[in-house]
């Protein structure tokens, strides 16, 4: 890791092979797909923040204690949002 705040975060135990020539992690063959997924993750974070705010307001309005299992709600949200990324590739092969 470096002290430069503009440098990409790079954990000491991360495999070197996932980093491109610019020092940023690459998970897909096409860099545009990495940027698209990063955008999707950023949007999902923003949506979850709004969901948390709504839950807090609704809970307060009903006069309830914070009895919601927010970890379970977050897990369910992440499962729904990121399910397409976990689906197996359905691209036909040249042999098939």
Order of alpha helices (4+ residues) and beta strands (2+ residues): alpha-alpha
